[in-house]
Amino acid sequence: MTSFPFQIVGFDLDGTLLDTGDDLAAAVNHTLSLAGRAPLSRAVILSHVGGGVQQLLHRVLDLTGGTSPALEADLLPRHGAWYRAHLTDHTAPYPGAVAALEGLAARGATLAVVTNKREAISRELLDRLGLADRFACIIGGDTMPRNKPAPDPIREMLRRCGGTANGRRAAFVGDSRYDVEAAHSAGLPVVGCHFGFGHDTPGADATIDRFDRLIPVLEAL
Protein backbone atom coordinates (compact mmCIF):
# COMPACT_ATOMS: atom_id res chain seq x y z
CA MET A 1 0.00 0.00 0.00
CA THR A 2 1.42 3.38 -1.02
CA SER A 3 1.42 6.22 1.48
CA PHE A 4 -0.94 9.16 1.11
CA PRO A 5 0.82 11.80 -1.03
CA PHE A 6 -0.08 14.92 0.99
CA GLN A 7 0.88 15.67 4.56
CA ILE A 8 -0.94 19.05 4.65
CA VAL A 9 -4.40 19.68 3.21
CA GLY A 10 -5.94 23.13 3.41
CA PHE A 11 -9.58 24.05 2.86
CA ASP A 12 -11.58 27.12 2.02
CA LEU A 13 -14.68 27.54 4.21
CA ASP A 14 -17.77 29.08 2.56
CA GLY A 15 -18.96 26.96 -0.35
CA THR A 16 -16.24 24.36 0.27
CA LEU A 17 -16.39 22.81 3.74
CA LEU A 18 -19.59 24.53 4.86
CA ASP A 19 -22.85 25.38 3.16
CA THR A 20 -23.21 28.86 4.61
CA GLY A 21 -25.33 30.08 1.71
CA ASP A 22 -28.70 30.58 3.38
CA ASP A 23 -27.25 32.43 6.36
CA LEU A 24 -25.00 34.60 4.19
CA ALA A 25 -27.89 35.50 1.90
CA ALA A 26 -30.18 36.30 4.84
CA ALA A 27 -27.54 38.56 6.37
CA VAL A 28 -26.95 40.42 3.12
CA ASN A 29 -30.65 40.96 2.52
CA HIS A 30 -31.09 42.18 6.10
CA THR A 31 -28.30 44.69 5.51
CA LEU A 32 -29.83 45.79 2.21
CA SER A 33 -33.11 46.40 4.01
CA LEU A 34 -31.30 48.69 6.47
CA ALA A 35 -30.21 50.74 3.46
CA GLY A 36 -33.72 50.76 2.00
CA ARG A 37 -32.70 48.45 -0.84
CA ALA A 38 -34.60 45.59 -2.46
CA PRO A 39 -33.45 42.05 -1.65
CA LEU A 40 -31.31 40.01 -4.01
CA SER A 41 -31.66 36.34 -4.85
CA ARG A 42 -29.52 33.79 -3.07
CA ALA A 43 -27.80 32.92 -6.34
CA VAL A 44 -26.82 36.52 -7.05
CA ILE A 45 -25.50 37.04 -3.53
CA LEU A 46 -23.46 33.84 -3.53
CA SER A 47 -21.94 34.71 -6.89
CA HIS A 48 -20.19 37.56 -5.08
CA VAL A 49 -18.96 35.54 -2.08
CA GLY A 50 -15.27 34.71 -1.85
CA GLY A 51 -13.40 37.98 -1.56
CA GLY A 52 -14.38 38.79 2.01
CA VAL A 53 -17.23 40.67 3.64
CA GLN A 54 -16.13 44.17 2.63
CA GLN A 55 -15.99 43.23 -1.02
CA LEU A 56 -19.33 41.43 -0.74
CA LEU A 57 -21.10 44.44 0.76
CA HIS A 58 -19.52 46.79 -1.76
CA ARG A 59 -20.75 44.68 -4.64
CA VAL A 60 -24.31 44.13 -3.43
CA LEU A 61 -24.75 47.80 -2.55
CA ASP A 62 -23.40 48.77 -5.95
CA LEU A 63 -25.87 46.38 -7.60
CA THR A 64 -28.87 47.78 -5.75
CA GLY A 65 -28.46 51.51 -6.16
CA GLY A 66 -24.89 52.53 -5.51
CA THR A 67 -22.53 52.76 -2.61
CA SER A 68 -20.08 55.02 -0.84
CA PRO A 69 -17.33 54.60 1.74
CA ALA A 70 -19.54 56.25 4.36
CA LEU A 71 -22.46 53.91 3.67
CA GLU A 72 -20.24 50.85 3.81
CA ALA A 73 -18.61 52.03 7.04
CA ASP A 74 -22.05 52.43 8.60
CA LEU A 75 -23.42 49.09 7.42
CA LEU A 76 -20.40 46.81 7.88
CA PRO A 77 -20.54 46.48 11.69
CA ARG A 78 -24.34 46.19 11.65
CA HIS A 79 -24.08 43.46 9.04
CA GLY A 80 -21.46 41.63 11.10
CA ALA A 81 -23.51 41.79 14.29
CA TRP A 82 -26.64 40.43 12.60
CA TYR A 83 -24.74 37.67 10.83
CA ARG A 84 -23.01 36.59 14.04
CA ALA A 85 -26.40 36.37 15.79
CA HIS A 86 -27.64 34.04 13.03
CA LEU A 87 -24.34 32.31 12.28
CA THR A 88 -25.59 28.72 12.34
CA ASP A 89 -29.31 29.10 11.73
CA HIS A 90 -29.00 27.01 8.56
CA THR A 91 -25.25 26.46 8.12
CA ALA A 92 -23.89 22.90 8.10
CA PRO A 93 -20.99 20.95 6.62
CA TYR A 94 -21.56 19.69 3.10
CA PRO A 95 -22.53 16.01 2.89
CA GLY A 96 -19.44 13.88 3.30
CA ALA A 97 -17.23 16.74 4.52
CA VAL A 98 -16.72 15.43 8.05
CA ALA A 99 -16.04 11.91 6.78
CA ALA A 100 -13.45 13.33 4.37
CA LEU A 101 -11.74 15.21 7.21
CA GLU A 102 -11.68 12.03 9.28
CA GLY A 103 -10.28 10.06 6.36
CA LEU A 104 -7.52 12.58 5.76
CA ALA A 105 -6.60 12.67 9.45
CA ALA A 106 -6.48 8.87 9.51
CA ARG A 107 -3.97 9.06 6.65
CA GLY A 108 -1.75 11.37 8.68
CA ALA A 109 -2.63 14.65 7.00
CA THR A 110 -2.49 17.90 8.95
CA LEU A 111 -5.64 19.91 8.21
CA ALA A 112 -6.07 23.68 7.94
CA VAL A 113 -8.63 26.30 6.97
CA VAL A 114 -7.70 29.33 4.87
CA THR A 115 -10.69 31.57 4.20
CA ASN A 116 -11.37 35.18 3.30
CA LYS A 117 -13.99 35.22 6.07
CA ARG A 118 -12.71 37.10 9.09
CA GLU A 119 -10.70 34.92 11.45
CA ALA A 120 -12.72 35.47 14.62
CA ILE A 121 -16.05 34.66 13.00
CA SER A 122 -14.53 31.68 11.16
CA ARG A 123 -13.28 30.27 14.45
CA GLU A 124 -16.62 30.90 16.13
CA LEU A 125 -18.49 29.23 13.29
CA LEU A 126 -16.29 26.14 13.29
CA ASP A 127 -16.42 25.98 17.08
CA ARG A 128 -20.22 26.10 17.13
CA LEU A 129 -20.29 23.24 14.63
CA GLY A 130 -17.80 21.20 16.68
CA LEU A 131 -15.16 21.27 13.95
CA ALA A 132 -12.54 23.78 15.13
CA ASP A 133 -10.35 21.22 16.90
CA ARG A 134 -9.87 19.26 13.68
CA PHE A 135 -7.64 21.98 12.21
CA ALA A 136 -4.04 22.80 13.07
CA CYS A 137 -4.67 26.39 12.04
CA ILE A 138 -7.53 28.63 10.95
CA ILE A 139 -6.43 31.60 8.86
CA GLY A 140 -8.98 34.29 8.04
CA GLY A 141 -9.21 37.13 5.59
CA ASP A 142 -7.88 39.57 8.17
CA THR A 143 -5.11 37.35 9.57
CA MET A 144 -2.53 38.50 7.04
CA PRO A 145 -2.04 41.92 5.41
CA ARG A 146 -3.22 40.41 2.11
CA ASN A 147 -5.91 37.76 1.66
CA LYS A 148 -6.60 35.37 -1.20
CA PRO A 149 -5.92 35.52 -4.16
CA ALA A 150 -2.55 36.62 -2.77
CA PRO A 151 -0.46 33.60 -1.73
CA ASP A 152 0.35 35.01 1.72
CA PRO A 153 -2.36 33.11 3.69
CA ILE A 154 -1.43 29.83 2.02
CA ARG A 155 2.23 30.36 2.83
CA GLU A 156 1.29 31.13 6.43
CA MET A 157 -0.72 27.89 6.52
CA LEU A 158 2.38 26.00 5.39
CA ARG A 159 4.50 27.71 8.03
CA ARG A 160 2.07 26.92 10.84
CA CYS A 161 1.59 23.33 9.70
CA GLY A 162 5.28 22.52 9.59
CA GLY A 163 6.24 23.66 6.12
CA THR A 164 7.06 21.51 3.15
CA ALA A 165 10.59 20.55 4.18
CA ASN A 166 11.67 16.91 4.32
CA GLY A 167 9.30 15.90 1.56
CA ARG A 168 6.09 17.18 3.20
CA ARG A 169 3.63 17.93 0.43
CA ALA A 170 0.56 20.15 0.61
CA ALA A 171 -2.64 20.61 -1.40
CA PHE A 172 -5.56 23.02 -1.23
CA VAL A 173 -9.31 22.54 -1.69
CA GLY A 174 -11.61 25.42 -2.65
CA ASP A 175 -14.51 26.59 -4.77
CA SER A 176 -13.34 29.84 -6.37
CA ARG A 177 -10.69 31.40 -8.55
CA TYR A 178 -9.34 33.11 -5.42
CA ASP A 179 -8.44 29.67 -4.06
CA VAL A 180 -6.83 28.51 -7.30
CA GLU A 181 -4.77 31.67 -7.74
CA ALA A 182 -3.60 31.79 -4.13
CA ALA A 183 -2.65 28.13 -3.90
CA HIS A 184 -0.93 28.01 -7.28
CA SER A 185 1.03 31.16 -6.44
CA ALA A 186 2.23 29.35 -3.30
CA GLY A 187 3.15 26.27 -5.34
CA LEU A 188 0.27 24.00 -4.27
CA PRO A 189 -2.04 21.88 -6.42
CA VAL A 190 -5.74 22.69 -6.09
CA VAL A 191 -8.89 20.57 -6.05
CA GLY A 192 -11.89 22.64 -7.14
CA CYS A 193 -15.27 21.98 -5.50
CA HIS A 194 -18.23 22.20 -7.86
CA PHE A 195 -20.94 21.30 -5.33
CA GLY A 196 -20.89 24.59 -3.44
CA PHE A 197 -21.66 28.11 -4.54
CA GLY A 198 -21.14 27.35 -8.21
CA HIS A 199 -17.99 29.39 -8.67
CA ASP A 200 -15.60 28.61 -11.49
CA THR A 201 -12.23 27.17 -10.56
CA PRO A 202 -10.26 27.80 -13.76
CA GLY A 203 -6.90 26.10 -13.72
CA ALA A 204 -7.70 23.72 -10.85
CA ASP A 205 -5.62 20.55 -11.03
CA ALA A 206 -8.73 18.43 -10.44
CA THR A 207 -12.38 18.94 -9.54
CA ILE A 208 -14.94 17.10 -7.42
CA ASP A 209 -18.72 17.27 -7.27
CA ARG A 210 -19.05 15.45 -3.93
CA PHE A 211 -16.80 14.96 -0.93
CA ASP A 212 -16.43 11.20 -1.21
CA ARG A 213 -14.32 11.86 -4.31
CA LEU A 214 -11.78 14.04 -2.50
CA ILE A 215 -9.38 11.43 -1.14
CA PRO A 216 -9.27 9.38 -4.38
CA VAL A 217 -8.66 12.57 -6.37
CA LEU A 218 -5.86 13.68 -4.04
CA GLU A 219 -4.30 10.22 -4.27
CA ALA A 220 -4.26 10.57 -8.06
CA LEU A 221 -2.56 13.99 -8.17
KEVEXDREN-145295 format. One record per atom (N, C-alpha, C, O): residue in three letters; x, y, z. Coordinates in steps of 0.2 Angstrom, whole numbers, plus 2048, in hexadecimal, padded with zeros to 3 digits. Atoms other than C-alpha are relative to their C-alpha. Last residue first. Layout:
N
ALAXYZ
...
This chain:
221
LEU7FC7FA802
LEU7F38467D7
LEU8087FF800
LEU80C8037FE
ALA7FE800807
ALA7EB8357D8
ALA8048067FD
ALA8068067F8
GLU7FB806801
GLU7EB8337EB
GLU8028007F8
GLU8077FD7F7
LEU7F97FE7FD
LEU7E38447EC
LEU8057FB7FF
LEU80B7FC7FD
VAL7FD7FB805
VAL7D583F7E0
VAL807802803
VAL80B8037FF
PRO7FD803806
PRO7D282F7EA
PRO8038057FB
PRO8088037F8
ILE7FA8047FF
ILE7D18397FA
ILE8037FC7FA
ILE8097FD7F9
LEU7FA7FC7FF
LEU7C58467F3
LEU8067FC802
LEU80B7FD7FE
ARG7FB801806
ARG7B883B7EA
ARG807804802
ARG80C8037FF
ASP7FD807800
ASP7AE8387FA
ASP8057FF7FA
ASP8087FA7FA
PHE7FA8017FC
PHE7AC84B7FB
PHE8037F9800
PHE8097F8802
ARG8028037FA
ARG7A184D7EC
ARG8067FE804
ARG80B7FD802
ASP8077FE7FF
ASP7A28567DC
ASP7FD7FD806
ASP7F77FE807
ILE8058057FD
ILE7B58567DB
ILE7F9802800
ILE7F8809801
THR8067FD7FD
THR7C285F7D0
THR7FC7FA803
THR7FD7F4801
ALA806805800
ALA7D485C7CC
ALA7FA803803
ALA7FA808806
ASP7FD806802
ASP7E48677C9
ASP7FB7FA7FF
ASP7FC7F57FC
ALA7FF8057FA
ALA7DA8777CA
ALA8037F97FD
ALA8017F77F7
GLY7FA8017FF
GLY7DD8837BB
GLY8017FB806
GLY8077F9808
PRO7FB801806
PRO7CD88B7BB
PRO8077FE802
PRO80A802807
THR7F98017FE
THR7C38887CB
THR8057FF7FA
THR8087F97FA
ASP7FB803804
ASP7B288F7C7
ASP8077FF803
ASP808803808
HIS7FB7FC803
HIS7A68937D5
HIS8047FC7FB
HIS8057F67FB
GLY801800807
GLY7968897D7
GLY8068047FD
GLY8058067F7
PHE8037F9802
PHE79488D7E9
PHE8008007F9
PHE7FE8067F6
GLY8017FB7FB
GLY79887B7EF
GLY7FC8067FD
GLY7F68057FB
PHE8078017FD
PHE79786B7E5
PHE7FE805805
PHE7F8805807
HIS8057FE804
HIS7A586F7D9
HIS7F97FE803
HIS7F47FF7FF
CYS8068037FD
CYS7B486E7E5
CYS7FA8037FB
CYS7F98097FB
GLY8057FC801
GLY7C58717DC
GLY7F97FD802
GLY7F87F7800
VAL806804802
VAL7D48677E2
VAL7FA805800
VAL7F8808805
VAL8077FF7FD
VAL7E38717E2
VAL7FB7FC7FD
VAL7FB7FA7F7
PRO805803804
PRO7F686D7E0
PRO7F9802803
PRO7F9802809
LEU8048067FE
LEU8018787EB
LEU7FB7FE7FA
LEU7F98027F7
GLY7FD807803
GLY8108837E5
GLY7FC7FA802
GLY7FF7F5802
ALA7FC8037FB
ALA80B8937EF
ALA8037F97FF
ALA8077F6803
SER7FB7FB7FF
SER80589C7E0
SER8057FE805
SER80B7FF806
HIS7FB801805
HIS7FB88C7DC
HIS806805801
HIS80C8037FF
ALA7FC8067FE
ALA7F388D7ED
ALA8057FF7FA
ALA80B7FD7FC
ALA7FC8007FA
ALA7EE89F7EB
ALA8047FA801
ALA80A7FA802
GLU7FB7FC801
GLU7E889E7D9
GLU805800806
GLU80B800806
VAL7FB802805
VAL7DE88F7DC
VAL8068047FF
VAL80C8027FF
ASP7FC8067FD
ASP7D68947EC
ASP8057FE7FB
ASP80B7FC7FD
TYR7FC7FD7FB
TYR7D18A67E5
TYR8057FA803
TYR80A7FB804
ARG7F97FE803
ARG7CB89D7D5
ARG804803805
ARG80B803804
SER8007FA804
SER7BD8957E0
SER8078017FD
SER80C7FE7FF
ASP806800805
ASP7B78857E8
ASP8018067FC
ASP7FC8077F8
GLY8047FA800
GLY7C687F7F3
GLY7FB8007FA
GLY7FB7FC7F6
VAL807801802
VAL7D18717F8
VAL7FC806800
VAL7FC809805
PHE8067FC7FE
PHE7E48737FA
PHE7FA7FE7FC
PHE7FA7FC7F7
ALA8057FF805
ALA7F38677F9
ALA7FA805803
ALA7FA805809
ALA8067FD7FE
ALA803865803
ALA7FB8017FA
ALA7FE8017F4
ARG8047FD806
ARG81285A802
ARG7F9802803
ARG7F6800807
ARG8087FF7FE
ARG81E856810
ARG7FD8047FA
ARG8008097F8
GLY805804804
GLY82E84F808
GLY7F9801802
GLY7F57FE7FE
ASN8008077FF
ASN83A855816
ASN7FB7FC7FC
ASN7F87F77FE
ALA7F9803800
ALA835867815
ALA7FF7F8801
ALA7FA7F6803
THR800805805
THR82386C810
THR8077FD7FF
THR8097FA7FA
GLY7FD7FF806
GLY81F87681F
GLY8007FA7FB
GLY7FD7F57FC
GLY7FA803800
GLY81A871830
GLY8048007F9
GLY8097FD7F9
CYS801807801
CYS808875830
CYS8067FC800
CYS8067F67FF
ARG8038027FA
ARG80A887836
ARG8007F8800
ARG7FF7F5806
ARG7FB7FE7FB
ARG81788B828
ARG7FD7FD807
ARG8007F980A
LEU7FA805800
LEU80C88281B
LEU805801806
LEU8077FC809
MET8038077FE
MET7FC88B821
MET8067FB800
MET8077F7804
GLU8018007F9
GLU80689C820
GLU7FE7F9803
GLU8007F6808
ARG7F98017FE
ARG80B89880E
ARG800800808
ARG8047FC80B
ILE7FE807801
ILE7F989580A
ILE8077FF803
ILE8087FA806
PRO8038047FC
PRO7F48A6812
PRO8027F8800
PRO8027F4804
ASP7FD7FF7F9
ASP8028AF809
ASP7FC7FB805
ASP8007F8809
PRO7FE8067FD
PRO7FE8A87F7
PRO801800808
PRO8037FB80B
ALA7F98007FF
ALA7F38B77F2
ALA8027FA803
ALA7FE7F6807
PRO7FC804804
PRO7E28B27EB
PRO808800801
PRO80C7FD7FE
LYS800803807
LYS7DF8B17FA
LYS7FD8057FB
LYS7F88087FD
ASN804806800
ASN7E28BD808
ASN8017FD7F9
ASN8047FF7F5
ARG803801806
ARG7F08CA80B
ARG7FC7F9800
ARG7FF7F5803
PRO8017F9803
PRO7F68D281B
PRO7FC7FF7F9
PRO7F88037F8
MET7FA7FD804
MET7F38C1823
MET7FF8067FD
MET7F98087FC
THR7FB8027FC
THR7E68BB830
THR8078037FD
THR80C804801
ASP7FC7FA7FD
ASP7D98C6829
ASP8067FE804
ASP808801808
GLY7FE7FA805
GLY7D28BA81C
GLY803806803
GLY80680A7FF
GLY8067FD803
GLY7D38AB828
GLY8028067FB
GLY8088077FA
ILE7FD7FA803
ILE7E089E82C
ILE7FA8047FD
ILE7F78017F8
ILE8067FD803
ILE7DA88F837
ILE8038077FE
ILE80480B802
CYS8007F9800
CYS7E988483C
CYS7FA8027FC
CYS7F77FF7F8
ALA7FA7FE7FD
ALA7EC872841
ALA800808800
ALA80380B805
PHE7FB7FC804
PHE7DA86E83D
PHE806802804
PHE80580580A
ARG7FD805806
ARG7CF860844
ARG8058047FC
ARG8098007F9
ASP7FB8047FE
ASP7CC86A854
ASP8037FB7FB
ASP8097F87FC
ALA7FA7FC7FF
ALA7C187784C
ALA8067FC802
ALA80C7FD7FF
LEU7FB802805
LEU7B486A846
LEU807804801
LEU80C8027FE
GLY7FC8057FE
GLY7A786A853
GLY8067FE7FC
GLY8087F87FC
LEU801806804
LEU79B874849
LEU8047FA803
LEU8037F5800
ARG8078027FF
ARG79B882856
ARG7FE7FA7FC
ARG7FA7F67FF
ASP8018027F9
ASP7AE882855
ASP7F97FE802
ASP7F77F9805
LEU7FD807800
LEU7AF883842
LEU7FF7FD808
LEU7FD7F7808
LEU804804804
LEU7A4892842
LEU8027F9801
LEU7FE7F4802
GLU8068007FC
GLU7AD89B851
GLU7FB7FB7FC
GLU7F87F67FF
ARG7FE8057FA
ARG7BE897848
ARG7F97FF804
ARG7F87F9806
SER7FF807802
SER7B789E838
SER8017FC806
SER7FF7F6805
ILE806803801
ILE7B08AD841
ILE8017F97FD
ILE7FC7F57FE
ALA8048017FA
ALA7C08B1849
ALA7FA7FD7FF
ALA7F87F8802
GLU7FD8057FC
GLU7CB8AF839
GLU7FB7FE806
GLU7F97F9808
ARG7FC7FD7FB
ARG7C08BA82D
ARG8027FA805
ARG7FE7F5807
LYS8047FE7FB
LYS7BA8B081E
LYS805802806
LYS80A800807
ASN8007F97FF
ASN7C78B0811
ASN7FB803804
ASN7FA809805
THR8067FD803
THR7CB89E815
THR800807800
THR80480A803
VAL7FD7F9803
VAL7DA893818
VAL7FA8037FD
VAL7F88017F7
VAL8057FB803
VAL7D5884823
VAL8038067FE
VAL806809802
ALA8007F97FE
ALA7E2876828
ALA7FA8047FC
ALA7F78017F7
LEU8057FC803
LEU7E4864829
LEU800807802
LEU802809808
THR8017FA7FC
THR7F485A82D
THR7FB8047FC
THR7FC8057F6
ALA8007F9803
ALA7F3849823
ALA7FE805806
ALA7FA80480A
GLY7FB7FC7FE
GLY7F783982B
GLY8018077FE
GLY80680A7FF
ARG7FA801805
ARG7EC82D821
ARG806805802
ARG80B8057FF
ALA7FE8077FF
ALA7E082C830
ALA8067FF7FB
ALA8097FA7FD
ALA7FC8017FA
ALA7DF83F82F
ALA8037F9801
ALA8087F8804
LEU7FA7FD801
LEU7DA83F81D
LEU805800806
LEU80B7FE806
GLY7FB805804
GLY7CD832820
GLY8078037FF
GLY80B7FF7FF
GLU7FD8067FC
GLU7C683C82E
GLU8047FC7FC
GLU8097F97FF
LEU7FB7FE7FB
LEU7C584C824
LEU8037FA804
LEU8097FA806
ALA7FA7FE804
ALA7BD843816
ALA805802805
ALA80B800804
ALA7FD806801
ALA7B083C822
ALA8068007FC
ALA80B7FD7FD
VAL7FD8037FA
VAL7AC84D828
VAL8047F97FF
VAL8097F8802
ALA7FA7FC7FE
ALA7AA854817
ALA8037FD806
ALA8097FC806
GLY7F9804800
GLY79F845811
GLY806804802
GLY80B802802
PRO801807800
PRO78F85080E
PRO8077FD7FF
PRO80A7FE7FA
TYR803804805
TYR794862810
TYR8007F9801
TYR8047F6805
PRO7FB802805
PRO797869821
PRO7FD7FD7FA
PRO7F77FA7FB
ALA7FD8067FE
ALA789873829
ALA8057FD7FB
ALA8068007F5
THR7F9802802
THR782884829
THR8017F9802
THR8007F8808
HIS801805805
HIS76F88782B
HIS8077FD7FD
HIS8077F97F9
ASP808802800
ASP76D89183B
ASP7FF7FB7FB
ASP7FB7F67FC
THR801807801
THR78089083E
THR7F97FE7FF
THR7F77F8801
LEU7FB803804
LEU7868A283D
LEU7FF7F87FE
LEU8017F67F9
HIS803805804
HIS7768AA841
HIS8057FC7FD
HIS8037F97F7
ALA8068027FC
ALA77C8B684F
ALA7FC7FA7FD
ALA7F87F7800
ARG7FD8047FB
ARG78D8B7846
ARG7FA7FD804
ARG7FB7F8807
TYR7FE807803
TYR7848BC836
TYR8037FC806
TYR8017F6806
TRP806804802
TRP77B8CA83F
TRP8027F97FE
TRP7FF7F4800
ALA8048027FA
ALA78A8D1847
ALA7FA7FC7FF
ALA7F97F7803
GLY7FC8057FD
GLY7958D0837
GLY7FC7FE807
GLY7FC7F8808
HIS800807804
HIS7888D982D
HIS8037FB804
HIS8007F5805
ARG8078027FF
ARG7868E783A
ARG7FF7F97FD
ARG7FC7F57FF
PRO8018037FA
PRO7998E883A
PRO7F97FE802
PRO7F87F9806
LEU7FC8067FF
LEU79A8EA827
LEU7FF7FD807
LEU7FE7F7808
LEU803807800
LEU78B8F5825
LEU8047FA802
LEU8027F5805
ASP8068007FC
ASP79290682B
ASP7FD7F9800
ASP7FB7F7806
ALA7FD8007F9
ALA7A3904823
ALA7FA800805
ALA7FB7FD80B
GLU7FD8077FE
GLU79B8FE813
GLU802800807
GLU8027FB80B
LEU805804800
LEU79090E812
LEU8027F9802
LEU8007F6807
ALA8047FF7FA
ALA79E919816
ALA7FB7FB801
ALA7FA7F9807
PRO7FD8027FA
PRO7A9911809
PRO7FD801806
PRO7FD7FD80B
SER7FB7FB7FE
SER79C9137FC
SER8047FE806
SER8017F9809
THR7FD8007F9
THR78F9087F3
THR805806801
THR80680A7FD
GLY7FA7FC7FF
GLY7849077E4
GLY8027FF808
GLY7FE7FE80C
GLY8017F8800
GLY7729027E1
GLY806804802
GLY80580A802
THR8067FE7FE
THR7708EF7E3
THR7FF807801
THR7FA80A804
LEU805803804
LEU77F8E87DA
LEU7F9803801
LEU7F58037FD
ASP7FF7FD807
ASP78B8F47E2
ASP7FB7FD7FC
ASP7F88017F7
LEU8037F9800
LEU7848EF7F3
LEU8018037F9
LEU7FC8077F7
VAL808800800
VAL7868DD7EF
VAL7FD807800
VAL7F88087FE
ARG803803806
ARG7988DF7E9
ARG7F9800800
ARG7F58027FB
HIS7FF7FB806
HIS79E8EA7F7
HIS7FD7FE7FA
HIS7F98027F7
LEU8057FB7FF
LEU7968DE804
LEU8018067FA
LEU7FC8087F8
LEU807802801
LEU79F8CF7FC
LEU7FB806801
LEU7F78077FD
GLN801801807
GLN7B08D87FB
GLN7F97FE7FE
GLN7F68017FA
GLN8007F9803
GLN7AF8DD80D
GLN7FF8007F9
GLN7FB8047F6
VAL8067FD7FF
VAL7AA8CB812
VAL8008077FD
VAL7FB80A7FB
GLY8017FD7F9
GLY7B88C280A
GLY7FA804801
GLY7F78067FC
GLY7FB7FB7FF
GLY7BD8BE7F8
GLY800803807
GLY804808808
GLY7F9802801
GLY7B48AE7F7
GLY805804801
GLY80B802803
VAL7FD8027FA
VAL7A18B27F6
VAL8077FD7FE
VAL8087FA7F8
HIS7FB7FB7FD
HIS79B8BC7E7
HIS8047FE806
HIS808802809
SER7FC7FF805
SER7928AE7DE
SER806805801
SER80B8057FE
LEU7FA805800
LEU78B8A97EE
LEU8058017FB
LEU80A7FF7FB
ILE7FC7FF7FB
ILE7808B97EE
ILE8067FC801
ILE80C7FE802
VAL7FC7FA801
VAL77A8B77DD
VAL805801805
VAL80A803804
ALA7FB801805
ALA7758A57E0
ALA8048067FF
ALA80A8057FE
ARG7FB8047FD
ARG76C8A97F1
ARG8067FF7FB
ARG80C8007FC
SER8008077FF
SER7628B67E8
SER8067FD803
SER80B7FF803
LEU7FE804806
LEU7638C87EC
LEU7FF7F9801
LEU7FE7F6806
PRO7FC8067FF
PRO7598D27F8
PRO8027FD7F9
PRO7FF7FF7F4
ALA804806801
ALA7538E47F4
ALA8057FA801
ALA80B7FA800
ARG800803806
ARG75C8F27FC
ARG7FC7FA7FF
ARG7FA7F7804
GLY8067FE804
GLY7578FE80A
GLY8017FD7F9
GLY7FE7FF7F4
ALA7FE7FA805
ALA7698FE811
ALA7FA8027FC
ALA7FB8067F7
LEU7FE7FB7FC
LEU7648F3820
LEU8018077FC
LEU80080C7FE
SER8077FD7FE
SER75A8E8814
SER802806804
SER7FE80B805
LEU8037FC805
LEU76B8E580B
LEU7F9803802
LEU7F8809801
THR7FD7FA800
THR7728DF81C
THR7FE8057FA
THR7FE80B7FB
HIS8017FC7FB
HIS7658D381E
HIS803807800
HIS80080C801
ASN8067FD801
ASN7678CD80D
ASN7FD804806
ASN7FA809805
VAL8007FB805
VAL7798CA810
VAL7FA8047FE
VAL7F980A7FE
ALA7FD7FA7FD
ALA7768C1820
ALA8018067FB
ALA80080B7FD
ALA8057FD7FC
ALA7698B5818
ALA803807803
ALA80080C804
ALA8057FD803
ALA7758B180A
ALA7FB804804
ALA7F980A803
LEU7FD7FA803
LEU7838AD815
LEU7FB8047FC
LEU7FB80A7FD
ASP7FE7FB7FB
ASP7788A2820
ASP8038067FD
ASP80280C7FF
ASP8077FD7FE
ASP770899811
ASP802805805
ASP7FE80B805
GLY8047FC804
GLY781896809
GLY7FA804802
GLY7F980A801
THR8027FA7FC
THR78C890817
THR7FB8057FC
THR7F980A7FE
ASP8057FD804
ASP78E87F810
ASP7FD806804
ASP7F8805808
LEU8077FE7FD
LEU79E87B818
LEU7FB8037FB
LEU7FD8077F7
LEU8028047FA
LEU7AE872813
LEU7F9801802
LEU7F67FC804
THR7FB805801
THR7AF87A801
THR7FF7FB806
THR7FC7F5805
GLY801803807
GLY7A18877FE
GLY8057FA7FF
GLY8057F77FA
ASP8077FF803
ASP7A789180D
ASP8007FD7F9
ASP8047FF7F5
LEU8058017FB
LEU7B788A815
LEU7F98007FD
LEU7F67FB7FB
ASP8047FA800
ASP7C688880A
ASP7FA7FE805
ASP7F97F8806
PHE8077FF803
PHE7D087880E
PHE7FE807801
PHE7FF80B806
GLY8047FA7FE
GLY7E2874811
GLY7FA8007FD
GLY7F97FE7F7
VAL8067FF805
VAL7EA862810
VAL7FC806803
VAL7FA806809
ILE8047FA7FE
ILE7FB85F817
ILE7FB8017FB
ILE7FC8017F5
GLN8008007F8
GLN80484E817
GLN7FD806803
GLN7FB807809
PHE8007F97FD
PHE80084B805
PHE8007FF808
PHE7FB7FC80B
PRO7FB7FB803
PRO80483B7FB
PRO801807803
PRO80580A802
PHE8047FA802
PHE7FB82E806
PHE8058057FD
PHE80A807801
SER8027FB7FB
SER80781F807
SER7FC8067FD
SER7FD8077F7
THR7FC7FA800
THR8078117FB
THR7FE805805
THR7F8805807
MET8047FA800
MET800800800
MET804806800
MET809807804
